[in-house]
Amino acid sequence: MGDYDVVIVGGRCAGASLAIRLARAGLRVCVLDRAHFPSDVPSTHGIQPAGVAILRELGCYDTLAALTDPIERATVVVEDARMEFDGASELLGAPMLNLRRAALDAVLLEAAATAGAEVRTRTAVTGLVEEHGRVTGVVTSDGPVGARLVVGADGARSTVARLVGAAEYCRTPPERLFLWAYLEGTAHPPGHVWIGRIGDHGYLASPTDGGAFMAVVAPAMTRRAEVLADRQAAFDEGLRGWPELEAVVAPGRRIGPLHTMPDWRGFFRRSAGPGWALVGDAGHMKDPTPGQGIADALRQTTALAPVVVAGLAQAPDDEALDAGVRRWWTWRDRDAWAMYWFARDLGAAGPVPMLTAEVMRRVAADPRRRTQLLRVLNHDVPPGRLVTAPLAARALGGALLRNPGRRAQLLREARTAVTDELRHLRPPVPA
């Protein structure tokens, strides 16, 4: 049986970034992944500047930035509210990046191997090794591998989560189906991202690696059968809803098929137990609309690594290691909680609520609040700092004046917003 401090199941951005940190701290680390890299997975794969700053800290930024066009400018449109941003590095400390997972994950996994982690691809995990109620390793297609800690970093359909029976809580259903294409020869300016919510569609578009351009349209999940029956028609219809983006995409030629992510859900999972932990999408997934997943994974592993290093230093006291990982799990829930519900609201199906549209008009008209919106999307400040009670009250008054015949609907929207805010003040305490 192998003899490691940590076995990490999953070698993509969560698993590889954790392996880099642990191996550099001198731990014996083994990374297992059933895929052969480079390998792609469904992902909107935008990386917020907070995540890019971590990639820089890991020493991977220069390699990744050479593969794509770093994003410094953004156009954000919510119905008739329009915001233009320039200078992401100056405002947020780093640009945004958009890299397909085949490129991103391969670079990170190579960095993990260079740091000293043993990387085994094409190796499937089929079971756990347990002693006295504690996970002490995994069973693989090549035999057992032992470790003091097993980390599941193997995505939303995590094998580790299934094997340990990690319960889900605070689940939210998917309200949008994500449909995207890669194109070449588009009319996009360099370093620019488009983010939109218009009518019943969400939008995300930006340059990605290999000189390609990614365009995402997100219709309501209620149209799932229709969209899957004719993806091209659904994609074209969605682009027509934002003529500005349609004009950018129009000269382009699609590379490969249209991609979809039709089956997903939001959730938190129990993410710590005796001898095991879950990180990244294995432990928590939110609506992809605000593009938080990769930066979330990098932030989580940044917080988890020192906890693991400190816990393993107290050998042979595994109780200290387990207690530290449980505290990290509590931190993860607190850290993700407000953004989880903010993402749910951004991705809600149907027309933009009148109250939300009025809030966004007021944000767009105020330079300070526009910058604050960027900081919310970058996970620098909680959403509540942007949509304060005074702003919401003024927006309600403005919406009532703008829509005099829809008073009852606006008051219902306001009541729902207040109820949700009270219900989602803080995450549940892990059992």
C-alpha positions as CSV (number, residue, x, y, z in Angstrom):
1,M,0.0,0.0,0.0
2,G,1.2,3.5,-0.8
3,D,2.3,5.6,2.0
4,Y,1.3,9.3,1.7
5,D,0.3,12.1,3.9
6,V,-2.6,13.1,1.5
7,V,-4.3,11.4,-1.4
8,I,-6.2,13.9,-3.6
9,V,-8.9,12.3,-5.8
10,G,-9.3,14.7,-8.8
11,G,-6.5,16.5,-10.6
12,R,-8.3,19.5,-11.9
13,C,-8.2,23.1,-10.6
14,A,-9.2,22.2,-7.0
15,G,-7.1,19.1,-6.6
16,A,-4.1,20.3,-8.5
17,S,-3.9,23.7,-6.7
18,L,-4.2,21.9,-3.3
19,A,-1.5,19.5,-4.4
20,I,0.9,22.3,-5.3
21,R,0.6,23.9,-1.9
22,L,0.9,20.7,0.1
23,A,3.8,19.4,-1.9
24,R,5.6,22.7,-1.6
25,A,5.1,22.4,2.2
26,G,7.0,19.1,2.1
27,L,4.1,16.7,2.4
28,R,3.9,13.4,0.5
29,V,1.0,13.9,-1.9
30,C,-0.6,11.6,-4.4
31,V,-3.1,12.9,-7.0
32,L,-5.4,10.4,-8.7
33,D,-7.6,11.1,-11.7
34,R,-9.3,8.8,-14.0
35,A,-8.9,11.2,-17.0
36,H,-5.9,11.5,-19.3
37,F,-4.7,15.1,-19.5
38,P,-5.2,17.4,-21.3
39,S,-8.9,16.7,-20.8
40,D,-11.9,19.0,-21.0
41,V,-15.0,19.2,-18.8
42,P,-18.2,21.3,-19.1
43,S,-17.5,24.7,-17.5
44,T,-18.1,28.3,-18.2
45,H,-14.4,28.6,-17.1
46,G,-14.1,32.3,-16.5
47,I,-11.7,33.0,-13.7
48,Q,-12.4,36.1,-11.6
49,P,-9.4,38.4,-10.7
50,A,-9.4,37.0,-7.1
51,G,-8.7,33.5,-8.6
52,V,-6.1,35.0,-11.1
53,A,-4.2,36.5,-8.1
54,I,-4.0,33.0,-6.6
55,L,-2.7,31.6,-9.9
56,R,0.0,34.3,-9.8
57,E,0.9,33.3,-6.3
58,L,1.1,29.6,-7.4
59,G,3.5,30.6,-10.1
60,C,1.2,29.6,-13.0
61,Y,-0.1,33.0,-14.2
62,D,2.6,33.7,-16.8
63,T,2.1,30.3,-18.5
64,L,-1.7,30.7,-18.5
65,A,-1.7,34.3,-19.6
66,A,0.4,33.3,-22.6
67,L,-2.4,31.0,-23.7
68,T,-5.2,33.6,-23.8
69,D,-6.0,37.3,-23.8
70,P,-6.2,38.6,-20.2
71,I,-9.5,40.5,-19.7
72,E,-9.3,44.1,-18.5
73,R,-12.6,45.5,-19.8
74,A,-16.2,44.5,-19.4
75,T,-19.6,45.4,-20.6
76,V,-22.4,44.5,-18.2
77,V,-26.0,44.9,-19.2
78,V,-29.1,44.1,-17.2
79,E,-32.2,45.1,-19.3
80,D,-31.7,48.8,-19.9
81,A,-29.0,49.3,-17.3
82,R,-25.6,49.4,-18.9
83,M,-22.1,49.5,-17.3
84,E,-18.7,49.8,-18.9
85,F,-15.6,48.9,-17.0
86,D,-11.9,49.3,-17.9
87,G,-8.7,48.5,-16.0
88,A,-9.6,45.3,-14.0
89,S,-6.0,45.0,-12.8
90,E,-6.1,48.5,-11.4
91,L,-9.5,48.1,-9.8
92,L,-9.2,44.5,-8.6
93,G,-5.5,43.7,-8.5
94,A,-5.5,41.3,-11.5
95,P,-7.2,40.8,-14.8
96,M,-9.9,38.1,-15.5
97,L,-8.9,35.0,-17.5
98,N,-10.9,32.6,-19.5
99,L,-9.3,29.3,-20.3
100,R,-10.8,26.0,-21.4
101,R,-10.3,23.4,-18.8
102,A,-8.1,21.3,-21.0
103,A,-5.6,24.1,-20.9
104,L,-6.0,25.3,-17.3
105,D,-6.1,21.9,-15.6
106,A,-3.1,20.6,-17.5
107,V,-0.9,23.5,-16.5
108,L,-1.9,23.2,-12.8
109,L,-1.4,19.5,-12.8
110,E,2.0,19.8,-14.3
111,A,2.9,22.4,-11.6
112,A,1.7,19.9,-9.0
113,A,4.1,17.3,-10.4
114,T,6.9,19.8,-10.5
115,A,6.3,20.7,-6.9
116,G,6.8,17.0,-5.9
117,A,3.3,15.5,-5.9
118,E,3.0,12.1,-7.5
119,V,0.4,12.3,-10.2
120,R,-1.4,9.2,-11.5
121,T,-3.8,9.8,-14.3
122,R,-6.1,7.1,-15.9
123,T,-6.5,5.8,-12.4
124,A,-10.1,5.4,-11.2
125,V,-11.0,5.3,-7.5
126,T,-13.5,2.5,-6.7
127,G,-13.6,2.4,-2.9
128,L,-12.2,3.5,0.4
129,V,-9.9,1.9,2.9
130,E,-11.2,2.4,6.4
131,E,-9.8,1.5,9.8
132,H,-11.8,1.9,13.1
133,G,-14.3,4.2,11.4
134,R,-11.7,6.4,9.8
135,V,-10.8,6.7,6.1
136,T,-7.2,5.7,5.7
137,G,-6.9,5.5,1.9
138,V,-8.6,4.6,-1.3
139,V,-9.0,1.6,-3.5
140,T,-8.0,2.2,-7.1
141,S,-8.0,0.2,-10.4
142,D,-4.3,-0.3,-9.7
143,G,-4.7,-1.3,-6.0
144,P,-5.0,0.4,-2.6
145,V,-3.3,3.7,-1.8
146,G,-3.0,4.7,1.9
147,A,-3.0,8.2,3.4
148,R,-3.7,10.1,6.6
149,L,-6.2,12.3,4.7
150,V,-8.2,11.7,1.6
151,V,-9.5,14.8,-0.2
152,G,-12.3,14.5,-2.8
153,A,-11.7,17.2,-5.5
154,D,-13.5,15.2,-8.1
155,G,-16.4,17.5,-9.1
156,A,-20.1,17.7,-8.5
157,R,-20.5,14.0,-9.1
158,S,-17.8,13.2,-6.7
159,T,-16.9,9.5,-6.1
160,V,-15.4,10.4,-2.7
161,A,-18.6,12.2,-1.7
162,R,-20.7,9.1,-2.7
163,L,-18.4,6.7,-0.9
164,V,-18.4,8.6,2.4
165,G,-22.1,9.3,2.2
166,A,-21.7,13.1,2.3
167,A,-25.2,14.5,2.7
168,E,-26.4,17.5,0.7
169,Y,-28.2,20.5,2.1
170,C,-29.6,23.8,1.0
171,R,-30.1,22.5,-2.5
172,T,-31.4,24.8,-5.2
173,P,-32.8,23.6,-8.6
174,P,-31.3,24.7,-11.9
175,E,-33.3,27.5,-13.5
176,R,-31.1,28.0,-16.7
177,L,-29.6,25.7,-19.2
178,F,-26.1,26.9,-20.4
179,L,-25.4,26.6,-24.1
180,W,-22.1,27.8,-25.5
181,A,-19.9,27.8,-28.6
182,Y,-16.3,28.5,-29.4
183,L,-15.7,30.6,-32.5
184,E,-12.8,32.0,-34.5
185,G,-12.8,35.2,-36.6
186,T,-15.2,37.1,-34.4
187,A,-15.2,40.9,-34.2
188,H,-14.4,41.1,-30.5
189,P,-12.0,43.7,-29.2
190,P,-9.1,42.3,-27.2
191,G,-9.4,41.7,-23.5
192,H,-13.1,42.3,-23.3
193,V,-15.9,40.3,-21.6
194,W,-19.7,40.7,-22.1
195,I,-22.0,39.8,-19.2
196,G,-25.8,40.2,-19.7
197,R,-29.3,39.5,-18.5
198,I,-31.8,40.5,-21.1
199,G,-35.4,39.3,-21.4
200,D,-35.3,35.6,-20.5
201,H,-31.7,35.0,-21.4
202,G,-28.4,35.2,-19.6
203,Y,-25.2,35.9,-21.5
204,L,-21.4,35.5,-21.1
205,A,-18.8,36.0,-23.8
206,S,-15.1,36.6,-23.9
207,P,-11.9,35.5,-25.6
208,T,-10.5,32.2,-24.4
209,D,-7.3,30.2,-25.1
210,G,-6.1,29.3,-28.6
211,G,-7.3,32.5,-30.1
212,A,-10.9,31.4,-29.8
213,F,-13.9,33.3,-28.6
214,M,-16.5,31.8,-26.2
215,A,-20.1,32.9,-26.3
216,V,-22.7,31.6,-23.8
217,V,-26.5,32.0,-23.9
218,A,-28.6,30.7,-21.1
219,P,-32.3,30.1,-21.7
220,A,-34.7,29.0,-19.1
221,M,-34.5,25.3,-18.0
222,T,-38.2,25.0,-18.8
223,R,-37.1,25.0,-22.5
224,R,-34.7,22.1,-22.0
225,A,-36.3,19.7,-24.4
226,E,-36.7,22.4,-27.1
227,V,-33.1,23.5,-26.7
228,L,-31.6,20.0,-26.8
229,A,-33.7,19.2,-29.9
230,D,-32.2,22.1,-31.9
231,R,-29.2,23.7,-30.2
232,Q,-28.2,25.9,-33.1
233,A,-31.7,27.4,-33.3
234,A,-31.8,28.1,-29.6
235,F,-28.3,29.6,-29.7
236,D,-29.1,31.9,-32.6
237,E,-32.4,33.0,-31.0
238,G,-30.6,33.8,-27.8
239,L,-28.0,35.9,-29.6
240,R,-30.7,37.9,-31.3
241,G,-31.9,39.0,-27.9
242,W,-28.6,41.0,-27.5
243,P,-27.9,42.6,-30.9
244,E,-24.6,44.1,-29.7
245,L,-23.2,40.6,-28.8
246,E,-24.8,39.1,-32.0
247,A,-22.8,41.6,-34.1
248,V,-19.6,40.6,-32.3
249,V,-20.2,36.9,-33.0
250,A,-21.7,37.2,-36.5
251,P,-18.4,37.2,-38.5
252,G,-17.1,34.2,-36.6
253,R,-17.0,30.5,-37.5
254,R,-17.9,27.9,-34.9
255,I,-15.2,25.6,-33.8
256,G,-16.6,22.2,-32.9
257,P,-20.0,21.4,-31.5
258,L,-22.4,23.5,-29.5
259,H,-21.9,22.6,-25.8
260,T,-24.5,22.3,-23.1
261,M,-24.7,21.9,-19.4
262,P,-28.3,20.7,-19.0
263,D,-28.0,18.7,-15.7
264,W,-26.7,20.6,-12.6
265,R,-28.0,21.9,-9.3
266,G,-26.8,24.1,-6.5
267,F,-25.9,22.5,-3.2
268,F,-23.7,22.4,-0.2
269,R,-22.3,19.0,1.0
270,R,-21.0,17.8,4.3
271,S,-17.3,18.3,3.5
272,A,-15.3,16.9,6.4
273,G,-15.2,13.7,8.4
274,P,-12.7,11.3,9.9
275,G,-9.9,11.1,7.5
276,W,-11.6,12.9,4.6
277,A,-12.5,16.3,3.1
278,L,-14.3,17.6,0.0
279,V,-13.1,20.7,-1.9
280,G,-14.3,22.6,-4.9
281,D,-17.5,21.4,-6.7
282,A,-17.3,18.1,-4.8
283,G,-18.4,20.0,-1.7
284,H,-20.3,23.0,-3.0
285,M,-21.7,24.2,-6.3
286,K,-23.6,27.4,-7.0
287,D,-25.4,28.7,-10.1
288,P,-22.7,29.3,-12.8
289,T,-24.2,32.7,-13.9
290,P,-21.6,34.9,-12.0
291,G,-18.7,32.6,-12.9
292,Q,-17.5,31.9,-9.4
293,G,-16.6,28.2,-9.6
294,I,-12.9,28.2,-10.4
295,A,-12.0,31.2,-8.2
296,D,-14.0,29.5,-5.4
297,A,-12.0,26.3,-5.8
298,L,-8.7,28.2,-5.7
299,R,-9.8,30.2,-2.6
300,Q,-10.9,27.1,-0.8
301,T,-7.6,25.3,-1.4
302,T,-5.7,28.4,-0.3
303,A,-7.6,28.2,3.0
304,L,-7.5,24.4,3.4
305,A,-3.7,23.8,2.7
306,P,-2.4,25.4,5.9
307,V,-5.0,23.6,8.0
308,V,-3.9,20.3,6.6
309,V,-0.2,21.1,7.0
310,A,-0.7,22.1,10.6
311,G,-2.9,19.1,11.4
312,L,-0.5,16.6,9.9
313,A,2.3,18.2,11.9
314,Q,0.7,16.9,15.1
315,A,1.3,13.3,14.3
316,P,0.0,10.9,15.3
317,D,-3.0,13.0,16.6
318,D,-5.5,12.6,13.8
319,E,-8.2,14.2,16.0
320,A,-6.4,17.5,15.6
321,L,-6.3,17.1,11.8
322,D,-10.0,16.2,11.7
323,A,-10.9,19.1,13.9
324,G,-9.0,21.6,11.7
325,V,-10.7,20.3,8.6
326,R,-14.1,20.6,10.2
327,R,-13.3,24.2,11.1
328,W,-12.3,24.8,7.5
329,W,-15.7,23.3,6.3
330,T,-17.5,25.8,8.6
331,W,-15.4,28.6,7.1
332,R,-16.2,27.4,3.5
333,D,-20.0,27.6,4.2
334,R,-19.7,31.1,5.7
335,D,-17.5,32.2,2.9
336,A,-19.8,30.9,0.1
337,W,-23.2,31.6,1.7
338,A,-24.1,35.1,0.5
339,M,-22.7,34.5,-3.0
340,Y,-24.7,31.2,-3.2
341,W,-28.0,33.1,-3.0
342,F,-26.7,36.0,-5.0
343,A,-25.9,33.6,-7.8
344,R,-29.3,31.9,-7.5
345,D,-31.0,35.3,-7.9
346,L,-28.8,36.2,-10.9
347,G,-29.6,33.0,-12.6
348,A,-33.3,32.9,-11.9
349,A,-35.5,32.1,-14.9
350,G,-38.0,34.6,-16.3
351,P,-37.8,38.3,-17.0
352,V,-35.7,40.4,-14.7
353,P,-37.9,41.5,-11.7
354,M,-38.9,45.2,-11.9
355,L,-37.3,45.9,-8.5
356,T,-34.0,44.3,-9.6
357,A,-34.0,46.2,-12.8
358,E,-34.5,49.5,-10.9
359,V,-31.7,48.6,-8.5
360,M,-29.4,47.9,-11.4
361,R,-30.3,51.3,-13.1
362,R,-29.3,53.0,-9.9
363,V,-26.0,51.0,-9.6
364,A,-25.2,51.9,-13.2
365,A,-25.8,55.6,-12.6
366,D,-23.4,55.7,-9.6
367,P,-19.6,55.2,-10.2
368,R,-19.0,54.1,-6.7
369,R,-21.7,51.4,-6.8
370,R,-20.5,50.2,-10.2
371,T,-17.1,49.5,-8.8
372,Q,-18.7,47.8,-5.8
373,L,-20.6,45.5,-8.2
374,L,-17.2,44.4,-9.6
375,R,-15.9,43.8,-6.1
376,V,-19.0,41.7,-5.3
377,L,-18.4,39.6,-8.4
378,N,-14.7,39.3,-7.3
379,H,-15.8,38.0,-3.8
380,D,-14.1,41.0,-2.2
381,V,-17.3,42.3,-0.5
382,P,-20.6,40.5,0.2
383,P,-23.6,41.3,-2.0
384,G,-25.4,43.0,1.0
385,R,-22.8,45.9,0.7
386,L,-24.1,46.6,-2.8
387,V,-27.8,46.3,-2.3
388,T,-28.3,48.1,1.0
389,A,-31.6,48.7,2.6
390,P,-31.6,52.5,1.7
391,L,-30.8,51.6,-2.0
392,A,-33.5,49.0,-2.0
393,A,-36.1,51.4,-0.6
394,R,-35.2,54.1,-3.1
395,A,-35.3,51.6,-5.9
396,L,-38.8,50.5,-4.8
397,G,-40.0,54.1,-4.8
398,G,-38.5,54.6,-8.3
399,A,-40.0,51.4,-9.6
400,L,-43.5,52.4,-8.3
401,L,-43.2,55.7,-10.1
402,R,-42.0,54.0,-13.3
403,N,-44.6,51.3,-13.2
404,P,-47.7,52.9,-11.6
405,G,-50.1,50.2,-12.8
406,R,-48.1,47.3,-11.2
407,R,-48.0,48.3,-7.6
408,A,-49.2,44.9,-6.3
409,Q,-46.5,43.0,-8.2
410,L,-43.8,45.3,-7.1
411,L,-44.8,45.0,-3.4
412,R,-44.8,41.2,-3.9
413,E,-41.3,41.4,-5.2
414,A,-40.2,43.6,-2.3
415,R,-41.8,41.1,0.2
416,T,-40.0,38.2,-1.4
417,A,-36.7,40.0,-1.3
418,V,-37.0,40.9,2.4
419,T,-38.1,37.3,3.2
420,D,-35.2,35.8,1.3
421,E,-32.8,38.2,3.0
422,L,-34.0,37.2,6.5
423,R,-34.1,33.5,5.6
424,H,-30.5,33.6,4.2
425,L,-28.8,35.7,6.9
426,R,-26.4,32.9,7.9
427,P,-25.6,29.3,6.9
428,P,-26.8,26.4,9.0
429,V,-24.4,25.1,11.6
430,P,-22.8,21.8,10.4
431,A,-23.9,18.8,12.4
